[in-house]
Amino acid sequence: MNTHVHTTYQFDELSDEAKEKSIESHYDWNVDGYEWHEWSFDDFKEVGKILGIEIKDIYFSGFSSQGDGACFEGNYSYEKQSLKNIKAYAPLDEDLHNIAKELQKIQRKNFYGLWANVKHSGHYYHEMSTNIQVGSDNESMGGANDEAHEGIQEILRSFMQWMYSRLEKEHDYLTSEEAIKESIIANEVEFNEDGSNHY
């Protein structure tokens, strides 16, 4: 009677060629089948709150087609100490600091009374796929003029671009060789000698 013993291998036991094959076959390991972006969404909402943006829904598509991007639905109004607080929350993120500075500057010009309502529009999810209605609590001062309207729109869309860049970086990391390798090892995946999965 012949007994066939099938040996399985952990990732570190594979040849370099077999390791490469195993990584290629798990290219979507970290992004397929679960909401990998949920942590980023939670962070966006926290950052938004600091800036005075109440984010209700986030939409995005990515990362290699025309029309890809990110946007949100929600409301914006002036938030005191937003620049100071965003620097404390994200001390190294110059893009966020600039967004907070621009919001502060335009609000100061308009006596801190500007607000905005943001709605998604159309089939795409980039920053231009939004309708942004801008108003002012200071109607006695003439309300929100064209400059204020366009300024708030531009800044909020810069924030949407910031969101998309963070999602893209997270996706790039999760689909990197390093991250895939870490996941394979952490999950103790068993392989055949050639790097194919052992089931």
C-alpha angles and dihedrals in degrees: 000000000000117000115201114205113199111204119210126204136211116226095260091054094058126099117254090256092050091047090054091050092049092051092048092051091052096046093129096037094118100039107037123088101009140061099265091169097059094097090052091049090053090050092049090054091049092048090046091053090054090051094046095258117132104203114202101169135010125204129186144158127192168273122297110020134089108260094034116139145103135266140164141215119224146084137290132203135155116291119196118234091011094142093048092045096047090051089053092047097043107016096172100043105101092175091061091045090054092049090052091047093051092049091050092048096051093043091051090054089052099044092256092286102115121118135172140201117208125202130175115242133187134001100301131072105214123116094269091058090083139090109219116193113195126196141161135230088213098078089153087065092054098271123250111342125206093268092053092044094052093040095055091045092052094048095047090049089051086056090053090051088051089053092051093048090053092049091049092050091049091049092047090053095046091051094044121113090245095054094044091050091050091051094048092051094043091052093046093229113193120224140190116242092267093055097259117132117270110223 
